[in-house]
């Protein structure tokens, strides 16, 4: 199973989601069975590490994302990944515009996996303060739990 997490610049939301998901899969001894990556719909920060505030927020929860580097989504990603999860509607729309129709079924909003009604989009914390990054992590952790339920069921069937 291969999962790609996508936001706009790949320095805030999607690296946080990648870090949380990677840590939870490691905790469940499933990391060997699921490949995870993150990317941005725009290549503004190509090669840059995650935003320092994102790294600090993740570190406060015991997650190290300092080794990640921003990259843009490339055409081959649409065929390579089994599931492509966008952080918001704008990025989902950008992905759908960039990909052939045959790949649209594997594209979803990451927050579709969250329980309850905490929103469909993960807000971009880039122009805000540290509290925005904490909120993003709360949302990402919620959606990750729902995604893990699906992954466990799917991996059990393989």
C-alpha positions in Angstrom: 0.0 0.0 0.0 1.4 3.4 -1.0 -0.1 6.7 0.3 0.8 10.3 -0.7 -0.2 13.2 1.5 -0.6 16.5 -0.3 -0.8 20.2 0.6 0.3 23.3 -1.3 4.0 23.8 -0.5 4.8 20.5 1.4 6.3 22.3 4.4 3.5 22.4 6.9 0.4 20.2 6.7 1.5 17.3 4.5 4.8 16.7 6.3 3.0 16.9 9.7 0.5 14.3 8.4 3.4 12.1 7.0 5.1 12.3 10.4 2.0 11.4 12.4 1.0 8.6 10.1 4.5 7.2 9.9 4.8 7.2 13.7 1.4 5.5 14.2 2.3 2.8 11.6 5.6 2.2 13.4 3.7 1.9 16.7 1.4 -0.7 15.1 4.3 -2.6 13.4 2.7 -1.8 10.0 5.4 0.5 8.6 6.9 -2.2 6.5 3.6 -2.8 4.7 2.7 0.9 4.0 4.9 3.3 2.1 4.2 7.0 2.9 5.3 10.2 1.2 4.2 13.8 1.0 4.3 16.4 -1.7 2.9 19.8 -2.6 0.8 20.9 -5.5 3.2 23.7 -6.0 7.0 23.5 -5.9 7.6 26.8 -4.0 9.8 25.2 -1.4 11.4 22.3 -3.4 14.2 20.7 -1.3 13.4 22.7 1.9 12.8 21.0 5.3 9.4 21.4 6.9 8.6 24.8 8.4 10.4 25.3 11.8 7.1 25.8 13.6 5.8 22.5 12.1 9.0 20.7 13.2 8.6 22.2 16.7 5.0 21.2 17.0 5.7 17.7 15.9 8.7 17.4 18.2 6.4 18.4 21.2 4.4 15.2 20.4 7.5 13.0 20.0 7.6 13.1 16.2 10.7 14.0 14.2 10.0 15.4 10.7 13.3 17.2 10.3 14.6 14.7 7.7 11.7 15.4 5.3 12.2 17.6 2.2 9.6 19.4 0.2 8.8 18.3 -3.3 6.1 18.9 -5.8 3.7 16.2 -7.0 5.0 14.8 -10.3 3.0 13.0 -13.0 4.3 9.5 -12.0 2.8 9.9 -8.5 -0.7 9.4 -9.8 0.1 5.9 -11.0 2.5 5.0 -8.2 0.4 5.8 -5.2 -2.7 3.8 -4.2 -4.2 6.6 -2.2 -3.6 10.3 -2.6 -4.9 12.4 0.3 -5.3 16.2 -0.1 -5.3 18.5 2.9 -8.0 20.8 1.5 -10.5 21.3 -1.4 -8.2 23.6 -3.4 -5.3 21.0 -3.4 -7.7 18.2 -4.2 -9.0 20.2 -7.2 -5.4 20.9 -8.3 -4.6 17.2 -8.2 -7.7 16.3 -10.2 -6.8 18.9 -12.9 -3.2 17.5 -13.1 -4.2 13.9 -13.3 -5.9 11.8 -15.9 -9.5 10.8 -15.0 -8.5 7.2 -14.4 -6.6 8.3 -11.2 -9.4 10.5 -9.7 -10.9 7.6 -7.7 -7.8 7.3 -5.6 -7.9 11.0 -4.6 -9.7 12.1 -1.4 -9.6 14.7 1.3 -7.5 13.5 4.2 -10.2 14.7 6.7 -12.8 12.3 5.2 -11.2 9.8 7.6 -11.8 11.9 10.7 -14.7 11.0 13.1 -17.3 13.6 13.9 -17.6 17.0 12.3 -14.3 18.7 12.7 -14.2 20.0 9.1 -13.4 18.8 5.7 -10.2 20.7 5.2 -7.0 21.1 7.3 -6.4 24.8 7.5 -3.0 26.1 6.3 -1.1 27.4 9.5 1.7 29.1 7.5 0.6 32.7 8.1 -0.4 32.1 11.7 1.2 31.3 15.0 2.1 28.2 16.9 -1.5 27.5 17.9 -2.4 26.9 14.3 0.2 24.1 14.0 -1.2 22.5 17.2 -4.7 22.6 15.7 -3.4 21.1 12.5 -1.8 18.3 14.5 -5.0 17.6 16.4 -6.9 17.3 13.1 -4.2 15.2 11.5 -4.2 12.8 14.5 -8.0 12.5 14.3 -7.9 11.7 10.6 -5.0 9.3 11.0 -6.9 7.1 13.4 -9.7 6.7 10.9 -7.3 6.1 8.1 -5.5 3.4 10.2 -8.9 1.6 10.6 -9.2 1.4 6.9 -5.6 0.4 6.4 -5.8 -2.4 9.0 -8.9 -3.8 7.3 -7.4 -3.6 3.8 -4.1 -5.1 4.9 -5.8 -7.9 6.7 -7.5 -8.8 3.4 -4.3 -9.0 1.4 
